[in-house]
């Protein structure tokens, strides 16, 4: 009879210990889920930044010989770096400017706005610089270059300025 009284169930102490162990397991699972969601978010932003940088390269390559005021588009970009330093929403682009150069720049501002990419802060920086390389008579001189070469560099800040996305591409 005494054996049956001792085997009726678990003690209060055993119940508390098992509840604590299960609670620790749930906390670990929730932390992994939170980390996974954050990783998916960062990965999505990197993918969007890659895509946007690629579209800039395609635009520059497509319109490289477009002329405005007797200057080619790639020469205008070489002389004037394109920048977007404000973190604001932009309306969808409409082609109503007088020159292709103005239309492209307006389209780029729309692409890098917070409508498409998360903004880091108000100092969020996205820029495009074109470098001209040649043997003599240009901004970047290389002794072993015999033809002119244009190289573009697209930069997009990510994750509060600690990570930057760069894309280098040949234009001509």
DSSP file (Angstrom, degrees, kcal/mol; ACC not computed):
  #  RESIDUE AA STRUCTURE BP1 BP2  ACC     N-H-->O    O-->H-N    N-H-->O    O-->H-N    TCO  KAPPA ALPHA  PHI   PSI    X-CA   Y-CA   Z-CA
    1    1 A X     >        0   0    0      0, 0.0     4,-1.3     0, 0.0     3,-0.1   0.000 360.0 360.0 360.0 -38.6    0.0    0.0    0.0
    2    2 A X  H  >  +     0   0    0      1,-0.2     4,-1.4     2,-0.2     5,-0.1   0.836 360.0  59.0 -65.5 -31.6    2.8    2.4    0.8
    3    3 A X  H  > S+     0   0    0      1,-0.2     4,-0.9     2,-0.2    -1,-0.2   0.914 103.2  51.4 -63.1 -42.4    4.3    1.9   -2.7
    4    4 A X  H  4 S+     0   0    0      1,-0.2     3,-0.3     2,-0.2    -1,-0.2   0.844 106.3  53.9 -66.7 -34.2    1.1    3.1   -4.4
    5    5 A X  H >< S+     0   0    0     -4,-1.3     3,-0.8     1,-0.2    -1,-0.2   0.858 108.6  49.7 -67.4 -34.8    1.0    6.3   -2.4
    6    6 A X  H 3< S+     0   0    0     -4,-1.4     3,-0.3     1,-0.2    -1,-0.2   0.676 109.0  53.3 -77.5 -17.8    4.5    7.2   -3.4
    7    7 A X  T 3< S+     0   0    0     -4,-0.9    -1,-0.2    -3,-0.3    -2,-0.2   0.089  71.7 109.6-105.4  22.9    3.9    6.6   -7.1
    8    8 A X  S <  S-     0   0    0     -3,-0.8     2,-0.3     1,-0.1    -1,-0.2   0.714  88.0 -56.8 -75.6 -20.6    0.8    8.8   -7.5
    9    9 A X  S    S-     0   0    0     -3,-0.3     2,-0.2     0, 0.0    -1,-0.1  -0.979  71.6 -43.8 170.9-164.3    2.5   11.6   -9.7
   10   10 A X        -     0   0    0     -2,-0.3     2,-0.1     1,-0.1    -3,-0.0  -0.599  53.2-115.5 -94.1 156.0    5.3   14.1   -9.9
   11   11 A X     >  -     0   0    0     -2,-0.2     4,-1.9     1,-0.1     5,-0.1  -0.371  27.6-108.2 -82.9 167.3    6.3   16.4   -7.1
   12   12 A X  H  > S+     0   0    0      1,-0.2     4,-2.1     2,-0.2     5,-0.2   0.876 119.2  54.3 -62.7 -38.9    6.0   20.2   -7.3
   13   13 A X  H  > S+     0   0    0      2,-0.2     4,-2.2     1,-0.2    -1,-0.2   0.899 107.2  49.6 -64.7 -42.7    9.8   20.5   -7.6
   14   14 A X  H  > S+     0   0    0      1,-0.2     4,-2.3     2,-0.2    -1,-0.2   0.897 110.1  51.7 -64.0 -39.9   10.0   18.2  -10.6
   15   15 A X  H  X S+     0   0    0     -4,-1.9     4,-2.0     2,-0.2    -2,-0.2   0.896 110.3  48.5 -62.9 -42.2    7.2   20.1  -12.3
   16   16 A X  H  X S+     0   0    0     -4,-2.1     4,-2.2     2,-0.2    -2,-0.2   0.902 111.4  49.7 -65.4 -42.0    9.0   23.5  -11.8
   17   17 A X  H  X S+     0   0    0     -4,-2.2     4,-2.2     2,-0.2    -2,-0.2   0.931 112.1  46.9 -64.6 -45.2   12.3   22.1  -13.1
   18   18 A X  H  X S+     0   0    0     -4,-2.3     4,-2.2     1,-0.2    -1,-0.2   0.883 111.8  51.4 -66.0 -36.6   10.7   20.6  -16.2
   19   19 A X  H  X S+     0   0    0     -4,-2.0     4,-2.3     2,-0.2    -1,-0.2   0.898 109.6  50.2 -64.9 -40.3    8.8   23.9  -16.8
   20   20 A X  H  X S+     0   0    0     -4,-2.2     4,-2.3     2,-0.2    -2,-0.2   0.906 110.2  49.9 -64.3 -42.1   12.1   25.9  -16.5
   21   21 A X  H  X S+     0   0    0     -4,-2.2     4,-1.8     1,-0.2    -2,-0.2   0.923 112.5  46.4 -63.7 -44.4   13.8   23.6  -19.0
   22   22 A X  H  X S+     0   0    0     -4,-2.2     4,-2.2     1,-0.2    -1,-0.2   0.885 110.9  53.8 -65.6 -38.1   11.0   23.9  -21.5
   23   23 A X  H  X S+     0   0    0     -4,-2.3     4,-2.2     2,-0.2    -2,-0.2   0.904 106.9  50.7 -62.4 -42.4   11.0   27.7  -21.0
   24   24 A X  H  X S+     0   0    0     -4,-2.3     4,-2.1     1,-0.2    -1,-0.2   0.895 109.3  52.2 -62.9 -39.5   14.7   27.9  -21.8
   25   25 A X  H  X S+     0   0    0     -4,-1.8     4,-2.1     1,-0.2    -2,-0.2   0.913 109.0  49.0 -62.6 -43.2   14.1   25.9  -25.0
   26   26 A X  H  X S+     0   0    0     -4,-2.2     4,-2.6     2,-0.2    -2,-0.2   0.895 109.0  52.9 -63.9 -40.0   11.3   28.3  -26.1
   27   27 A X  H  X S+     0   0    0     -4,-2.2     4,-2.1     1,-0.2    -1,-0.2   0.920 109.3  49.4 -61.3 -43.3   13.5   31.3  -25.4
   28   28 A X  H  X S+     0   0    0     -4,-2.1     4,-1.9     1,-0.2    -1,-0.2   0.909 111.3  49.1 -62.4 -42.3   16.3   29.9  -27.6
   29   29 A X  H  X S+     0   0    0     -4,-2.1     4,-2.1     1,-0.2    -2,-0.2   0.916 110.4  50.4 -64.5 -42.7   13.9   29.1  -30.4
   30   30 A X  H  X S+     0   0    0     -4,-2.6     4,-2.3     1,-0.2    -1,-0.2   0.878 109.2  51.6 -64.2 -37.5   12.4   32.7  -30.3
   31   31 A X  H  X S+     0   0    0     -4,-2.1     4,-2.3     2,-0.2    -1,-0.2   0.889 109.4  50.0 -66.5 -37.9   15.9   34.2  -30.5
   32   32 A X  H  X S+     0   0    0     -4,-1.9     4,-2.3     2,-0.2    -2,-0.2   0.894 110.3  50.2 -66.3 -38.4   16.7   32.0  -33.5
   33   33 A X  H  X S+     0   0    0     -4,-2.1     4,-2.4     2,-0.2    -2,-0.2   0.918 110.5  49.6 -64.6 -43.0   13.5   33.2  -35.2
   34   34 A X  H  X S+     0   0    0     -4,-2.3     4,-2.1     1,-0.2    -2,-0.2   0.916 112.0  48.0 -62.6 -43.6   14.3   36.8  -34.5
   35   35 A X  H  X S+     0   0    0     -4,-2.3     4,-2.4     1,-0.2    -1,-0.2   0.900 111.1  51.6 -63.1 -41.0   17.9   36.4  -35.9
   36   36 A X  H  X S+     0   0    0     -4,-2.3     4,-2.4     2,-0.2    -2,-0.2   0.910 109.0  49.5 -63.6 -43.3   16.4   34.7  -39.0
   37   37 A X  H  X S+     0   0    0     -4,-2.4     4,-2.0     1,-0.2    -1,-0.2   0.912 112.0  48.6 -63.1 -42.3   14.0   37.5  -39.7
   38   38 A X  H  X S+     0   0    0     -4,-2.1     4,-2.4     2,-0.2    -2,-0.2   0.907 111.4  49.9 -63.6 -42.1   16.7   40.1  -39.3
   39   39 A X  H  X S+     0   0    0     -4,-2.4     4,-2.5     1,-0.2    -2,-0.2   0.896 109.6  50.7 -64.6 -40.4   19.0   38.1  -41.7
   40   40 A X  H  X S+     0   0    0     -4,-2.4     4,-2.3     2,-0.2    -1,-0.2   0.899 110.5  50.3 -63.3 -40.3   16.2   37.8  -44.3
   41   41 A X  H  X S+     0   0    0     -4,-2.0     4,-2.0     2,-0.2    -2,-0.2   0.931 112.6  45.4 -63.7 -46.8   15.6   41.6  -44.1
   42   42 A X  H  X S+     0   0    0     -4,-2.4     4,-2.3     1,-0.2    -2,-0.2   0.909 112.7  51.5 -64.1 -42.1   19.3   42.4  -44.6
   43   43 A X  H  X S+     0   0    0     -4,-2.5     4,-2.2     1,-0.2    -1,-0.2   0.897 108.7  51.3 -62.8 -40.6   19.6   39.9  -47.4
   44   44 A X  H  X S+     0   0    0     -4,-2.3     4,-2.3     2,-0.2    -1,-0.2   0.902 109.9  49.3 -63.1 -41.4   16.6   41.4  -49.1
   45   45 A X  H  X S+     0   0    0     -4,-2.0     4,-2.5     2,-0.2    -2,-0.2   0.895 110.5  50.5 -66.1 -39.9   18.1   44.9  -48.9
   46   46 A X  H  X S+     0   0    0     -4,-2.3     4,-2.5     2,-0.2    -2,-0.2   0.906 110.1  50.4 -63.7 -40.6   21.4   43.7  -50.3
   47   47 A X  H  X S+     0   0    0     -4,-2.2     4,-2.4     2,-0.2    -2,-0.2   0.924 111.5  47.6 -63.2 -44.1   19.6   42.0  -53.2
   48   48 A X  H  X S+     0   0    0     -4,-2.3     4,-2.8     2,-0.2    -2,-0.2   0.903 111.1  51.5 -63.5 -40.3   17.7   45.3  -53.9
   49   49 A X  H  X S+     0   0    0     -4,-2.5     4,-2.6     2,-0.2     5,-0.2   0.904 110.1  49.4 -63.7 -41.0   20.9   47.3  -53.7
   50   50 A X  H  X S+     0   0    0     -4,-2.5     4,-2.2     2,-0.2    -2,-0.2   0.934 112.7  47.4 -61.0 -45.8   22.6   44.9  -56.2
   51   51 A X  H  X S+     0   0    0     -4,-2.4     4,-2.1     2,-0.2    -2,-0.2   0.928 113.5  46.7 -62.5 -46.3   19.7   45.2  -58.6
   52   52 A X  H  X S+     0   0    0     -4,-2.8     4,-1.9     2,-0.2    -1,-0.2   0.910 111.7  50.9 -65.4 -42.2   19.5   49.0  -58.4
   53   53 A X  H  X S+     0   0    0     -4,-2.6     4,-2.0     1,-0.2    -1,-0.2   0.900 110.3  51.3 -61.5 -39.5   23.3   49.3  -58.9
   54   54 A X  H  X S+     0   0    0     -4,-2.2     4,-2.3    -5,-0.2    -1,-0.2   0.880 106.7  52.5 -64.7 -38.3   23.0   47.1  -61.9
   55   55 A X  H  X S+     0   0    0     -4,-2.1     4,-2.3     2,-0.2    -1,-0.2   0.857 107.3  53.2 -67.7 -33.0   20.2   49.2  -63.4
   56   56 A X  H  X S+     0   0    0     -4,-1.9     4,-2.7     2,-0.2     5,-0.2   0.936 109.3  48.8 -62.9 -45.3   22.4   52.3  -63.0
   57   57 A X  H  X S+     0   0    0     -4,-2.0     4,-2.4     1,-0.2    -2,-0.2   0.911 111.5  49.4 -61.0 -42.5   25.2   50.5  -64.9
   58   58 A X  H  X S+     0   0    0     -4,-2.3     4,-2.5     2,-0.2    -1,-0.2   0.895 111.1  49.8 -64.0 -40.3   22.8   49.5  -67.6
   59   59 A X  H  X S+     0   0    0     -4,-2.3     4,-2.5     2,-0.2    -2,-0.2   0.932 111.5  47.7 -64.1 -45.5   21.4   53.0  -67.9
   60   60 A X  H  < S+     0   0    0     -4,-2.7     4,-0.4     1,-0.2    -2,-0.2   0.928 114.6  46.5 -62.2 -43.7   24.9   54.5  -68.2
   61   61 A X  H >< S+     0   0    0     -4,-2.4     3,-0.6    -5,-0.2     4,-0.2   0.898 113.9  48.2 -65.3 -39.7   25.9   52.0  -70.8
   62   62 A X  H 3< S+     0   0    0     -4,-2.5     3,-0.3     1,-0.2    -2,-0.2   0.873 122.4  32.2 -69.2 -37.3   22.7   52.5  -72.8
   63   63 A X  T >< S+     0   0    0     -4,-2.5     3,-1.6    -5,-0.2    10,-0.4   0.175  81.3 117.5-106.5  17.3   22.9   56.3  -72.8
   64   64 A X  T <  S+     0   0    0     -3,-0.6    10,-1.6    -4,-0.4    11,-0.3   0.815  82.6  39.8 -58.1 -33.9   26.7   56.7  -72.9
   65   65 A X  T 3  S+     0   0    0     -3,-0.3    -1,-0.3    -4,-0.2     2,-0.2   0.389  83.1 123.6 -99.0   3.7   26.7   58.5  -76.3
   66   66 A X    <   -     0   0    0     -3,-1.6     7,-1.7     6,-0.1     2,-0.4  -0.466  56.2-139.4 -63.2 130.7   23.6   60.6  -75.7
   67   67 A X  E     +A   72   0A   0      5,-0.2     2,-0.4    -2,-0.2     5,-0.2  -0.798  27.1 174.7-105.3 138.1   24.5   64.2  -76.2
   68   68 A X  E >  S-A   71   0A   0      3,-2.6     3,-1.0    -2,-0.4    31,-0.0  -0.983  80.2  -9.3-134.9 124.1   23.5   67.2  -74.2
   69   69 A X  T 3  S-     0   0    0     -2,-0.4     3,-0.1     1,-0.3    -1,-0.1   0.906 129.9 -56.3  51.9  46.9   25.1   70.6  -75.0
   70   70 A X  T 3  S+     0   0    0      1,-0.2     2,-0.4    -3,-0.0    -1,-0.3   0.737 117.5 110.9  60.1  26.3   27.6   68.9  -77.3
   71   71 A X  E <   -A   68   0A   0     -3,-1.0    -3,-2.6     4,-0.0    -1,-0.2  -0.994  68.6-120.7-129.7 137.2   28.8   66.7  -74.5
   72   72 A X  E  >  -A   67   0A   0     -2,-0.4     4,-2.1    -5,-0.2     3,-0.4  -0.404  26.0-115.9 -73.4 153.4   28.3   62.9  -74.2
   73   73 A X  H  > S+     0   0    0     -7,-1.7     4,-2.2   -10,-0.4     5,-0.2   0.872 115.5  52.6 -57.4 -41.7   26.4   61.6  -71.2
   74   74 A X  H  > S+     0   0    0    -10,-1.6     4,-1.7     1,-0.2    -1,-0.2   0.837 108.9  50.6 -68.3 -30.6   29.4   59.7  -69.9
   75   75 A X  H  > S+     0   0    0     -3,-0.4     4,-2.1   -11,-0.3    -1,-0.2   0.870 108.3  52.4 -72.3 -35.9   31.6   62.8  -70.1
   76   76 A X  H  X S+     0   0    0     -4,-2.1     4,-2.2     1,-0.2    -2,-0.2   0.917 111.3  46.7 -62.7 -42.1   28.9   64.7  -68.2
   77   77 A X  H  < S+     0   0    0     -4,-2.2    53,-0.7     2,-0.2    -1,-0.2   0.847 109.5  54.9 -67.7 -33.0   29.0   62.0  -65.5
   78   78 A X  H  < S+     0   0    0     -4,-1.7    -1,-0.2     1,-0.2    -2,-0.2   0.907 115.1  39.0 -64.2 -40.7   32.8   62.2  -65.5
   79   79 A X  H  < S+     0   0    0     -4,-2.1     2,-0.5     1,-0.2    -2,-0.2   0.798 125.2  36.3 -80.9 -29.4   32.7   65.9  -64.8
   80   80 A X  S  < S-     0   0    0     -4,-2.2    -1,-0.2    -5,-0.2     2,-0.1  -0.921  79.1-141.0-131.8 106.5   29.8   65.9  -62.4
   81   81 A X        -     0   0    0     -2,-0.5     2,-0.4    -3,-0.2    48,-0.2  -0.415  21.8-125.9 -63.9 135.8   29.4   63.0  -59.9
   82   82 A X  E     +B  128   0B   0     46,-2.2    46,-2.6    -5,-0.1     2,-0.3  -0.721  36.5 178.8 -85.5 133.0   25.7   62.0  -59.5
   83   83 A X  E     -B  127   0B   0     -2,-0.4     2,-0.4    44,-0.2    44,-0.2  -0.973  27.9-171.8-136.9 148.9   24.6   62.0  -55.8
   84   84 A X  E     +B  126   0B   0     42,-2.3    42,-1.5    -2,-0.3    -2,-0.0  -0.894  19.8 159.4-134.9 106.7   21.5   61.3  -53.7
   85   85 A X        +     0   0    0     -2,-0.4     2,-0.4    40,-0.2    39,-0.1   0.453  46.3  86.0-110.3  -2.5   22.1   62.3  -50.1
   86   86 A X        -     0   0    0     37,-0.1     2,-0.9     2,-0.1    37,-0.1  -0.784  66.2-141.0-104.8 147.5   18.6   62.7  -48.8
   87   87 A X        +     0   0    0     -2,-0.4     2,-0.3    35,-0.2    26,-0.1  -0.807  53.4 123.3-105.3  90.4   16.4   60.0  -47.5
   88   88 A X        -     0   0    0     -2,-0.9    26,-1.4    34,-0.0    27,-0.3  -0.956  63.3 -96.3-146.2 162.5   12.9   60.8  -48.8
   89   89 A X        -     0   0    0     -2,-0.3     2,-0.4    24,-0.2    21,-0.1  -0.603  37.7-159.0 -80.7 141.2   10.1   59.3  -50.8
   90   90 A X        -     0   0    0     -2,-0.3     3,-0.1    20,-0.2    25,-0.0  -0.927  18.4-113.6-121.1 146.7   10.0   60.2  -54.5
   91   91 A X        -     0   0    0     -2,-0.4     3,-0.1     1,-0.1    24,-0.0  -0.322  49.9 -81.5 -69.2 159.7    7.1   60.1  -56.9
   92   92 A X        -     0   0    0      1,-0.1     2,-0.2    19,-0.0    -1,-0.1  -0.324  58.7 -97.3 -60.0 145.7    7.2   57.6  -59.7
   93   93 A X        -     0   0    0     14,-0.1     2,-0.4    -3,-0.1    -1,-0.1  -0.437  39.6-173.8 -72.7 134.9    9.3   58.9  -62.6
   94   94 A X        -     0   0    0     -2,-0.2     2,-1.4    -3,-0.1     3,-0.2  -0.989  28.9-122.2-125.7 140.8    7.6   60.6  -65.5
   95   95 A X        +     0   0    0     -2,-0.4     8,-0.0     1,-0.2     5,-0.0  -0.642  67.2 120.8 -84.2  91.4    9.4   61.6  -68.7
   96   96 A X        +     0   0    0     -2,-1.4    -1,-0.2     3,-0.1     2,-0.1   0.349  38.7 107.0-132.0   3.6    8.7   65.3  -68.9
   97   97 A X  S    S-     0   0    0     -3,-0.2     6,-0.0     2,-0.1     4,-0.0  -0.376  73.3-120.7 -80.8 165.0   12.1   66.9  -68.8
   98   98 A X  S    S+     0   0    0     -2,-0.1     2,-0.3     2,-0.0    -1,-0.1   0.798  89.8  43.7 -79.7 -28.7   13.7   68.5  -71.9
   99   99 A X  S  > S-     0   0    0      1,-0.1     4,-1.9   -31,-0.0     5,-0.1  -0.845  75.3-126.8-120.6 155.4   16.8   66.3  -72.1
  100  100 A X  H  > S+     0   0    0     -2,-0.3     4,-2.7     1,-0.2     5,-0.2   0.866 111.0  60.4 -62.3 -36.3   17.5   62.6  -71.7
  101  101 A X  H  > S+     0   0    0      1,-0.2     4,-2.2     2,-0.2    -1,-0.2   0.923 106.3  45.1 -58.2 -46.6   20.2   63.5  -69.1
  102  102 A X  H  > S+     0   0    0      1,-0.2     4,-2.1     2,-0.2    -1,-0.2   0.894 112.8  51.7 -65.9 -39.8   17.6   65.2  -66.9
  103  103 A X  H  X S+     0   0    0     -4,-1.9     4,-2.3     2,-0.2    -2,-0.2   0.915 110.1  48.3 -62.5 -43.4   15.2   62.3  -67.3
  104  104 A X  H  X S+     0   0    0     -4,-2.7     4,-2.4     1,-0.2    -2,-0.2   0.929 111.6  49.2 -64.3 -45.4   17.8   59.7  -66.4
  105  105 A X  H  X S+     0   0    0     -4,-2.2     4,-1.9     1,-0.2    -1,-0.2   0.883 111.8  49.0 -63.4 -38.0   18.9   61.6  -63.3
  106  106 A X  H  X S+     0   0    0     -4,-2.1     4,-1.8     2,-0.2    -1,-0.2   0.900 110.4  51.2 -67.2 -40.2   15.2   62.0  -62.1
  107  107 A X  H  X S+     0   0    0     -4,-2.3     4,-2.0     1,-0.2    -2,-0.2   0.891 108.7  52.1 -62.6 -39.8   14.6   58.3  -62.7
  108  108 A X  H  X S+     0   0    0     -4,-2.4     4,-2.0     2,-0.2    -2,-0.2   0.898 105.9  53.4 -64.9 -40.7   17.7   57.5  -60.6
  109  109 A X  H  < S+     0   0    0     -4,-1.9     4,-0.3     1,-0.2    -1,-0.2   0.897 109.8  49.1 -60.8 -38.9   16.5   59.7  -57.7
  110  110 A X  H >< S+     0   0    0     -4,-1.8     3,-0.9     1,-0.2     5,-0.2   0.901 109.3  52.7 -65.6 -40.6   13.2   57.8  -57.8
  111  111 A X  H 3< S+     0   0    0     -4,-2.0    -2,-0.2     1,-0.2    -1,-0.2   0.843 112.9  41.9 -65.9 -35.2   15.0   54.4  -57.8
  112  112 A X  T 3< S+     0   0    0     -4,-2.0    -1,-0.2    -5,-0.1    -2,-0.2   0.330  91.9 112.3 -97.2   8.9   17.2   55.1  -54.7
  113  113 A X  S X> S-     0   0    0     -3,-0.9     4,-2.1    -4,-0.3     3,-1.7  -0.194  88.8 -97.6 -73.0 171.9   14.4   56.8  -52.7
  114  114 A X  T 34 S+     0   0    0    -26,-1.4   -25,-0.2     1,-0.3     5,-0.1   0.496 116.1  79.5 -73.1   0.0   13.0   55.2  -49.6
  115  115 A X  T 34 S+     0   0    0    -27,-0.3    -1,-0.3    -5,-0.2     3,-0.1   0.804 113.1  17.8 -67.8 -29.1   10.2   53.8  -51.8
  116  116 A X  T <4 S+     0   0    0     -3,-1.7     2,-0.4     1,-0.3    -2,-0.2   0.777 128.6  38.9-113.2 -41.0   12.6   51.1  -52.9
  117  117 A X  S  < S-     0   0    0     -4,-2.1    -1,-0.3    -6,-0.1     2,-0.2  -0.900  84.0-109.7-116.1 143.3   15.5   50.9  -50.4
  118  118 A X        -     0   0    0     -2,-0.4     2,-0.4    -3,-0.1    -3,-0.1  -0.484  36.8-125.1 -66.4 138.8   15.4   51.3  -46.6
  119  119 A X        -     0   0    0     -2,-0.2     3,-0.1     1,-0.2    -1,-0.1  -0.700  13.3-158.3 -88.8 137.7   17.0   54.5  -45.6
  120  120 A X        -     0   0    0     -2,-0.4     2,-0.3     1,-0.4    -1,-0.2   0.956  66.1 -51.6 -77.3 -54.9   19.8   54.4  -43.0
  121  121 A X  S >  S-     0   0    0     40,-0.0     3,-1.6     0, 0.0    -1,-0.4  -0.895  70.1 -69.7-164.2-171.2   19.4   58.0  -41.8
  122  122 A X  T 3  S+     0   0    0      1,-0.3   -35,-0.2    -2,-0.3   -34,-0.0   0.646 128.6  59.9 -71.8 -11.8   19.3   61.4  -43.4
  123  123 A X  T 3  S+     0   0    0    -37,-0.1    -1,-0.3     2,-0.1   -37,-0.1   0.167  73.8 144.3 -96.7  17.8   22.9   61.2  -44.3
  124  124 A X    <   -     0   0    0     -3,-1.6     2,-0.5   -39,-0.1    -5,-0.0  -0.358  36.4-154.8 -59.0 130.6   22.2   58.1  -46.5
  125  125 A X        +     0   0    0     -2,-0.1    32,-2.1   -42,-0.1     2,-0.4  -0.935  26.2 165.9-123.1 130.7   24.5   58.3  -49.5
  126  126 A X  E     +BC  84 156B   0    -42,-1.5   -42,-2.3    -2,-0.5     2,-0.3  -0.983  19.0 163.3-136.3 125.8   24.2   56.9  -53.0
  127  127 A X  E     -BC  83 155B   0     28,-2.0    28,-2.9    -2,-0.4     2,-0.4  -0.974  28.8-150.0-146.2 160.7   26.4   58.1  -55.7
  128  128 A X  E     -BC  82 154B   0    -46,-2.6   -46,-2.2    -2,-0.3     2,-0.4  -0.997  17.0-177.5-131.1 125.1   27.7   57.3  -59.2
  129  129 A X  E     - C   0 153B   0     24,-2.2    24,-2.7    -2,-0.4     2,-0.5  -0.974  11.4-154.6-125.1 138.5   31.1   58.4  -60.3
  130  130 A X  E     - C   0 152B   0    -53,-0.7     2,-0.4    -2,-0.4    22,-0.2  -0.952   8.9-160.9-114.3 131.6   32.7   57.9  -63.8
  131  131 A X  E     - C   0 151B   0     20,-3.4    20,-2.8    -2,-0.5     2,-0.5  -0.913   6.5-149.5-112.9 137.6   36.4   57.8  -64.2
  132  132 A X  E     - C   0 150B   0     -2,-0.4     8,-1.7    18,-0.2     2,-0.4  -0.927  16.5-170.7-106.3 126.3   38.2   58.3  -67.6
  133  133 A X  E     +dC 140 149B   0     16,-3.6    16,-2.8    -2,-0.5     2,-0.3  -0.947  19.2 136.5-119.6 137.7   41.5   56.5  -68.0
  134  134 A X  E     -d  141   0B   0      6,-1.7     8,-2.8    -2,-0.4     4,-0.1  -0.946  60.6 -96.1-161.9 179.3   44.0   56.9  -70.8
  135  135 A X  S    S-     0   0    0     -2,-0.3     2,-0.3     1,-0.3    11,-0.1   0.883 100.3  -5.5 -74.2 -40.6   47.7   57.2  -71.5
  136  136 A X  S    S+     0   0    0      5,-0.1    -1,-0.3     1,-0.1     3,-0.1  -0.986 115.4  32.7-157.4 142.7   47.7   61.0  -71.6
  137  137 A X  S    S+     0   0    0     -2,-0.3     2,-0.3     1,-0.3    -1,-0.1   0.715  90.2  91.4  88.2  23.1   45.4   64.0  -71.5
  138  138 A X  S    S-     0   0    0     -4,-0.1    -1,-0.3     1,-0.0     3,-0.1  -0.845  86.2 -94.7-139.7 179.0   42.7   62.7  -69.1
  139  139 A X  S    S+     0   0    0     -2,-0.3     2,-0.6     1,-0.2    -6,-0.1   0.858 112.7  38.3 -67.7 -38.2   41.8   62.7  -65.4
  140  140 A X  E    S-d  133   0B   0     -8,-1.7    -6,-1.7    -4,-0.0     2,-0.4  -0.941  79.3-157.8-118.3 110.6   43.3   59.3  -64.6
  141  141 A X  E     +d  134   0B   0     -2,-0.6     2,-0.4    -8,-0.2    -6,-0.2  -0.743  12.7 179.5 -95.1 131.1   46.6   58.6  -66.4
  142  142 A X    >   -     0   0    0     -8,-2.8     3,-1.5    -2,-0.4    -2,-0.0  -0.995  20.9-149.6-128.0 123.7   47.7   55.0  -66.9
  143  143 A X  T 3  S+     0   0    0     -2,-0.4    -1,-0.1     1,-0.3    -8,-0.1   0.782  96.2  50.0 -67.9 -26.7   51.0   54.5  -68.8
  144  144 A X  T 3  S+     0   0    0    -10,-0.1     2,-0.5     2,-0.0    -1,-0.3   0.309  89.0  96.5 -96.7  11.0   50.0   51.1  -70.2
  145  145 A X    <   +     0   0    0     -3,-1.5    -3,-0.1   -11,-0.1   -10,-0.1  -0.879  40.1 171.5 -99.2 128.1   46.6   52.3  -71.6
  146  146 A X        +     0   0    0     -2,-0.5     2,-0.3   -12,-0.1    -1,-0.1   0.576  65.5  51.4-110.5 -15.0   46.6   53.3  -75.2
  147  147 A X  S    S-     0   0    0    -13,-0.0     2,-0.2   -12,-0.0   -14,-0.0  -0.852  94.4 -99.6-114.7 156.1   42.8   53.7  -75.7
  148  148 A X        -     0   0    0     -2,-0.3     2,-0.4   -14,-0.1   -14,-0.2  -0.537  40.6-170.0 -72.0 141.0   40.5   55.8  -73.6
  149  149 A X  E     -C  133   0B   0    -16,-2.8   -16,-3.6    -2,-0.2     2,-0.5  -0.999  11.7-154.4-134.4 136.5   38.5   53.8  -71.1
  150  150 A X  E     -C  132   0B   0     -2,-0.4    21,-3.0   -18,-0.2    22,-1.1  -0.944  11.5-171.7-110.7 129.5   35.6   54.9  -68.9
  151  151 A X  E     -CE 131 170B   0    -20,-2.8   -20,-3.4    -2,-0.5     2,-0.3  -0.979   7.9-153.5-121.0 130.8   34.9   53.1  -65.6
  152  152 A X  E     -CE 130 169B   0     17,-3.4    17,-2.2    -2,-0.4     2,-0.4  -0.799   4.4-163.7-103.5 147.6   31.8   53.7  -63.5
  153  153 A X  E     -CE 129 168B   0    -24,-2.7   -24,-2.2    -2,-0.3     2,-0.5  -0.959   1.9-167.2-132.9 115.8   31.5   53.2  -59.8
  154  154 A X  E     -CE 128 167B   0     13,-2.8    13,-2.1    -2,-0.4     2,-0.4  -0.879   7.8-169.5-101.8 130.6   28.1   53.0  -58.1
  155  155 A X  E     +CE 127 166B   0    -28,-2.9   -28,-2.0    -2,-0.5     2,-0.4  -0.978   8.3 179.5-123.9 132.3   28.1   53.3  -54.3
  156  156 A X  E     -CE 126 165B   0      9,-2.4     9,-3.2    -2,-0.4   -30,-0.2  -0.987  22.7-135.8-131.9 122.8   25.1   52.6  -52.0
  157  157 A X  E     - E   0 164B   0    -32,-2.1     2,-0.3    -2,-0.4     7,-0.2  -0.514  27.5-179.5 -73.7 143.5   25.3   52.9  -48.2
  158  158 A X  E   > + E   0 163B   0      5,-3.4     5,-2.0    -2,-0.2     4,-0.2  -0.988  50.9  17.5-142.3 150.4   23.7   50.1  -46.2
  159  159 A X  T > 5S-     0   0    0     -2,-0.3     3,-1.8     1,-0.2     4,-0.2   0.947 128.9 -46.2  55.9  63.1   23.3   49.3  -42.4
  160  160 A X  T 3 5S-     0   0    0      1,-0.3    -1,-0.2     2,-0.1   -41,-0.0   0.827 107.3 -58.0  53.3  41.1   23.9   52.7  -40.8
  161  161 A X  T 3 5S+     0   0    0      2,-0.3    -1,-0.3     1,-0.1    -2,-0.2   0.372 118.1 102.7  79.9  -5.8   27.0   53.5  -42.9
  162  162 A X  T < 5S+     0   0    0     -3,-1.8     2,-0.4    -4,-0.2    -3,-0.2   0.807  81.3  44.5 -80.8 -27.6   29.0   50.4  -41.7
  163  163 A X  E   < -E  158   0B   0     -5,-2.0    -5,-3.4    -4,-0.2     2,-0.4  -0.953  67.3-172.8-119.1 135.0   28.4   48.5  -45.0
  164  164 A X  E     -E  157   0B   0     -2,-0.4     2,-0.6    -7,-0.2    -7,-0.2  -0.975  15.5-143.4-125.6 141.7   28.7   50.0  -48.5
  165  165 A X  E     -E  156   0B   0     -9,-3.2    -9,-2.4    -2,-0.4     2,-0.4  -0.916  21.2-173.7-104.4 123.0   27.8   48.3  -51.7
  166  166 A X  E     -E  155   0B   0     -2,-0.6     2,-0.4   -11,-0.2   -11,-0.2  -0.933  10.0-173.9-117.2 141.0   30.1   49.1  -54.6
  167  167 A X  E     -E  154   0B   0    -13,-2.1   -13,-2.8    -2,-0.4     2,-0.4  -0.973   5.7-166.6-132.4 120.5   29.7   48.1  -58.3
  168  168 A X  E     +E  153   0B   0     -2,-0.4     2,-0.3   -15,-0.2   -15,-0.2  -0.882  15.6 170.2-103.8 137.1   32.4   48.8  -60.8
  169  169 A X  E     -E  152   0B   0    -17,-2.2   -17,-3.4    -2,-0.4     2,-0.4  -0.998  33.4-118.6-148.6 148.8   31.6   48.5  -64.5
  170  170 A X  E     +E  151   0B   0     -2,-0.3   -19,-0.2   -19,-0.2  -109,-0.0  -0.727  24.2 178.6 -88.6 133.2   33.3   49.4  -67.8
  171  171 A X              0   0    0    -21,-3.0    -1,-0.2    -2,-0.4   -20,-0.2   0.823 360.0 360.0-100.2 -45.6   31.4   51.8  -69.9
  172  172 A X              0   0    0    -22,-1.1   -21,-0.1  -108,-0.0    -2,-0.1   0.303 360.0 360.0-147.8 360.0   33.7   52.2  -72.9
